[in-house]
Amino acid sequence: MFTRNRVIMSHNIKTPLTSISRAVGNILQLKYGQIIKSLFANNEQGFVYDPNDLSTMFQDSAGTIPVTAVGQPVGLMLDKSKGVVLGSELASVTEVVSLPIDGVVGVKTYNIGTVAIGKTYQISFTVTNYTGSGDVGIAGPSTHWADGTAVNTASNGTKTCIRTNIGTGSINLYTRNTAACVFSNISIKELKGNHAYQSVSASRPILQRNATTGAYYLAFDGIDDFLRTNAINFTATNKVSLVAGIRKLSDSTDSVVVETGTNYFTPTGGFALFSSNSFGLFVGFGVSGVNTFYIKLQPGYSAPRSLVTSLRLDLSAIDRPTQVKFNIDGARKDIAEGTAATGTFANTPIFIGRRGGTALPFNGHIYGLIGVGKLTTDSETAAIEKELAKRTGVTLDV
């Protein structure tokens, strides 16, 4: 009887442990792309920036010059959280259109569709019969795009570019040409995701490659390099997870790896990851202003140092250890200080490499950056950390 009971107890314990081990092992063996896809399977808000995927990067913010090799600037990095797929055709006119339509020269427009504020679009058109001297192209509301560059040309040929719209309303073909020209192959399709861009050429990070691991990374100069997005709406969630593979090269000043808004506590509901001069890493989220925000300071990681770090924030929890889970190189770090808080996260842009594009520049490398509006599981977090550790050359402490 004693032996039989012992066998039953052993069986009852062994089965769940084996199942758990198998489940964790299966997730760790999934390809990185499959894991990322599963994180956003229910249309979760967030972003995935992957310097190892050259197809997602362009040298200019307009998305017209692909990044093909190390040493090239990155002016546009596409977000992979939505799969980098195009939506349906939005151009209401796809046939040939001749401008000026009335034969009168000067600025003329012709409505071809409607776009939404904050959305990013792939725009394409072909111009033929161009013989004049002015520019022709496509204009959005107030003729402005978020990166400040025009969608135009002054020659025959096909132009394809990527633009984020800053207004709501109609989109038009236009011409300032001194003679008639012909538009054809007109296409406007939404490019889903939260794409990061830099319209100033001197402030673009540079693609480089780790000679040991073979992985690509973005090199930020610690002076004026940064990328930014349009507003990313996290207001529907009180949970956020952030995973990054980085190398910090300097401790001369606090510097921003990634931060929401102009700073993480204005507006409330922001979050951030810093490389700190006083401490190795600093993370925090703002809830209701300067006097109530969560801080995590982790000493002992002075530059130069490669790191894989993950941050999971849960504002639905009521105690600090549950609200914040912070890993460095796979090892859980204790909470240093802070105040428990409630609420949801904010609807703000994110800035990568510099606070609000004006201060606290990051001198270092970014190998990957993933943010999602939910809590990643321990096994999902471990799998992402493992991939980023391979790229950065970090040995995880697990």
KOLVO-835182 format. One line per 8 residues: number of its first residue (from 1); their letters; for each residue x negated, y, z of C-alpha. Coordinates in steps of 0.02 Angstrom, whole numbers, plus 50000, padded with zeros to 5 digits. Layout:
BEGIN
NUM> a> X Y Z; ...;
REM end
This chain:
BEGIN
1> mftrnrvi> 50000 50000 50000; 49860 50117 50043; 49771 50079 49879; 49930 50102 49779; 49965 50272 49856; 49787 50325 49827; 49803 50280 49642; 49965 50377 49627;
9> mshniktp> 49891 50531 49711; 49739 50524 49599; 49849 50510 49445; 49958 50656 49499; 49807 50768 49524; 49707 50712 49372; 49842 50741 49241; 49868 50929 49265;
17> ltsisrav> 49681 50962 49283; 49648 50868 49122; 49787 50961 49033; 49722 51129 49091; 49545 51087 49038; 49604 51030 48868; 49709 51186 48841; 49565 51301 48886;
25> gnilqlky> 49447 51202 48776; 49567 51212 48629; 49580 51401 48641; 49391 51420 48655; 49372 51315 48497; 49494 51419 48395; 49417 51535 48269; 49400 51714 48325;
33> gqiikslf> 49520 51772 48190; 49654 51650 48249; 49640 51713 48427; 49655 51894 48373; 49806 51851 48265; 49891 51764 48412; 49866 51917 48524; 49975 52021 48407;
41> anneqgfv> 50096 51886 48352; 50244 51979 48429; 50197 52148 48354; 50107 52206 48511; 50034 52380 48507; 49845 52396 48500; 49689 52393 48392; 49550 52278 48331;
49> ydpndlst> 49390 52356 48263; 49268 52230 48192; 49102 52294 48120; 49062 52116 48067; 49198 52127 47934; 49127 52243 47802; 49291 52238 47704; 49372 52347 47840;
57> mfqdsagt> 49247 52491 47828; 49223 52638 47711; 49086 52769 47703; 49213 52911 47686; 49370 52946 47786; 49474 52933 47627; 49435 52750 47603; 49364 52770 47428;
65> ipvtavgq> 49182 52714 47454; 49164 52540 47532; 49029 52502 47660; 48918 52369 47583; 48752 52374 47676; 48662 52428 47833; 48611 52609 47845; 48775 52672 47775;
73> pvglmldk> 48893 52787 47872; 49065 52730 47928; 49198 52862 47899; 49347 52744 47907; 49368 52582 48003; 49529 52486 47975; 49621 52411 48121; 49644 52222 48103;
81> skgvvlgs> 49781 52203 48234; 49916 52202 48100; 49815 52099 47977; 49765 52244 47862; 49917 52214 47751; 50012 52334 47639; 50197 52368 47660; 50327 52385 47524;
89> elasvtev> 50315 52514 47385; 50375 52686 47442; 50353 52782 47281; 50526 52814 47210; 50450 52850 47040; 50328 52728 46961; 50348 52769 46777; 50243 52893 46680;
97> vslpidgv> 50266 53074 46735; 50197 53223 46637; 50156 53383 46730; 50194 53525 46713; 50368 53455 46675; 50428 53620 46602; 50273 53654 46499; 50228 53805 46606;
105> vgvktyni> 50054 53805 46681; 50018 53841 46864; 50058 53749 47026; 50198 53624 46994; 50264 53481 47101; 50371 53329 47073; 50448 53230 47216; 50406 53045 47216;
113> gtvaigkt> 50451 52980 47390; 50457 53004 47579; 50325 52970 47712; 50331 52965 47902; 50227 53057 48031; 50075 52966 48098; 50083 52825 47969; 49936 52777 47861;
121> yqisftvt> 49959 52747 47674; 49861 52676 47530; 49892 52794 47384; 49849 52759 47204; 49882 52843 47037; 49808 52857 46863; 49783 53021 46771; 49769 53031 46581;
129> nytgsgdv> 49774 53173 46454; 49678 53286 46574; 49601 53430 46478; 49616 53579 46595; 49514 53647 46739; 49621 53632 46897; 49647 53489 47018; 49793 53367 47012;
137> giagpsth> 49850 53240 47140; 49974 53194 47277; 50025 53309 47420; 50112 53262 47583; 50213 53377 47697; 50125 53546 47705; 49999 53466 47586; 49897 53408 47735;
145> wadgtavn> 49826 53240 47790; 49755 53195 47959; 49575 53185 47900; 49587 53353 47813; 49540 53290 47640; 49646 53310 47484; 49718 53172 47375; 49665 53245 47210;
153> tasngtkt> 49555 53231 47057; 49495 53343 46916; 49468 53209 46785; 49551 53064 46698; 49550 52894 46783; 49624 52800 46930; 49609 52863 47108; 49643 52751 47259;
161> cirtnigt> 49625 52814 47436; 49688 52796 47614; 49772 52939 47707; 49860 52962 47874; 50007 53081 47863; 50035 53219 47992; 50210 53272 47943; 50381 53202 47903;
169> gsinlytr> 50457 53230 47732; 50436 53215 47546; 50278 53175 47452; 50243 53253 47283; 50140 53240 47128; 50062 53409 47098; 49953 53498 46974; 49855 53659 46969;
177> ntaacvfs> 49793 53610 46799; 49794 53734 46656; 49867 53606 46537; 49985 53459 46543; 49924 53294 46614; 50004 53122 46634; 50025 53021 46794; 50054 52832 46791;
185> nisikelk> 50031 52678 46903; 50095 52781 47050; 50094 52685 47214; 50119 52731 47397; 50114 52588 47523; 50098 52594 47712; 49937 52516 47778; 49995 52453 47947;
193> gnhayqsv> 49884 52477 48098; 49793 52607 48203; 49646 52650 48093; 49495 52749 48156; 49416 52886 48050; 49290 53027 48050; 49310 53166 47921; 49145 53254 47962;
201> sasrpilq> 49004 53164 47873; 48870 53212 48000; 48972 53135 48142; 48995 52962 48070; 48914 52812 48155; 48796 52706 48051; 48815 52521 48013; 48666 52421 48072;
209> rnattgay> 48625 52237 48098; 48553 52142 48245; 48395 52057 48183; 48411 51917 48311; 48596 51874 48307; 48631 51930 48128; 48786 52025 48183; 48832 52199 48120;
217> ylafdgid> 48867 52343 48238; 48905 52529 48236; 48761 52638 48296; 48814 52800 48384; 48679 52933 48398; 48721 53006 48569; 48741 53179 48492; 48900 53200 48390;
225> dflrtnai> 48951 53031 48319; 49128 52971 48353; 49284 52895 48275; 49464 52935 48318; 49639 52875 48281; 49808 52957 48271; 49918 52934 48424; 49941 52752 48477;
233> nftatnkv> 50104 52727 48571; 50080 52621 48727; 50231 52697 48817; 50332 52536 48803; 50209 52439 48912; 50135 52442 49085; 49997 52320 49038; 49840 52344 48933;
241> slvagirk> 49688 52236 48897; 49524 52300 48826; 49372 52195 48773; 49210 52267 48705; 49038 52209 48652; 48913 52351 48671; 48732 52398 48696; 48694 52555 48795;
249> lsdstdsv> 48530 52641 48751; 48528 52787 48872; 48581 52833 49049; 48543 53018 49030; 48727 53064 49046; 48899 52989 49066; 48961 52938 48895; 49123 52876 48820;
257> vvetgtny> 49132 52706 48737; 49320 52720 48714; 49448 52837 48793; 49628 52890 48767; 49671 53071 48733; 49560 53217 48782; 49523 53123 48943; 49600 52968 49018;
265> ftptggfa> 49710 53055 49148; 49781 53192 49035; 49912 53149 48984; 49944 53022 49118; 49939 52839 49075; 49769 52836 48991; 49624 52715 49006; 49438 52720 48970;
273> lfssnsfg> 49272 52630 48968; 49115 52732 49001; 48929 52705 49004; 48877 52797 49161; 48715 52880 49213; 48749 52860 49399; 48815 52683 49379; 48803 52549 49248;
281> lfvgfgvs> 48984 52551 49191; 49136 52652 49237; 49316 52612 49195; 49476 52697 49244; 49654 52738 49206; 49752 52895 49246; 49929 52883 49310; 49991 53048 49377;
289> gvntfyik> 49848 53169 49366; 49674 53195 49436; 49720 53152 49616; 49790 52979 49580; 49688 52880 49460; 49604 52713 49469; 49415 52705 49463; 49296 52560 49446;
297> lqpgysap> 49110 52592 49464; 48989 52450 49435; 48804 52482 49473; 48656 52381 49414; 48672 52388 49225; 48547 52521 49176; 48498 52553 48994; 48442 52479 48881;
305> rslvtslr> 48566 52339 48909; 48685 52236 48802; 48851 52197 48883; 49016 52110 48852; 49151 52186 48959; 49338 52156 48978; 49465 52261 49069; 49644 52208 49109;
313> ldlsaidr> 49762 52336 49187; 49933 52290 49257; 50034 52436 49325; 50177 52320 49375; 50069 52245 49513; 50069 52327 49685; 49892 52296 49744; 49725 52349 49676;
321> ptqvkfni> 49644 52177 49648; 49794 52121 49545; 49811 52284 49450; 49633 52281 49384; 49531 52133 49322; 49359 52186 49264; 49229 52068 49190; 49049 52102 49143;
329> dgarkdia> 48965 51966 49041; 49104 51846 49088; 49090 51871 49277; 49231 51950 49377; 49181 52109 49469; 49258 52169 49631; 49358 52329 49641; 49249 52469 49707;
337> egtaatgt> 49377 52605 49740; 49542 52674 49680; 49726 52696 49714; 49864 52575 49664; 49990 52654 49547; 50144 52621 49441; 50209 52681 49273; 50177 52649 49089;
345> fantpifi> 50037 52697 48973; 50033 52847 48858; 50057 52894 48675; 49888 52970 48631; 49747 52950 48506; 49594 52851 48557; 49418 52918 48537; 49272 52800 48511;
353> grrggtal> 49099 52863 48555; 49141 53037 48619; 49268 53119 48737; 49401 53205 48634; 49272 53221 48495; 49182 53359 48592; 49088 53292 48745; 49004 53142 48830;
361> pfnghiyg> 48931 53064 48671; 48885 52879 48676; 48707 52830 48633; 48722 52647 48590; 48798 52509 48485; 48973 52438 48471; 48989 52259 48407; 49177 52243 48429;
369> ligvgklt> 49322 52331 48514; 49493 52254 48549; 49639 52334 48642; 49814 52262 48661; 49969 52317 48755; 49983 52162 48862; 49877 52056 48978; 49765 51932 48891;
377> tdsetaai> 49757 51764 48978; 49597 51704 49061; 49568 51582 48918; 49601 51713 48783; 49485 51835 48870; 49349 51703 48886; 49361 51658 48701; 49344 51839 48646;
385> ekelakrt> 49201 51868 48767; 49114 51714 48697; 49124 51780 48519; 49062 51953 48565; 48922 51876 48670; 48861 51785 48514; 48855 51949 48420; 48771 52053 48554;
393> gvtldv> 48650 51916 48610; 48720 51913 48787; 48720 51757 48896; 48886 51747 48987; 48886 51718 49175; 49020 51583 49181;
REM end
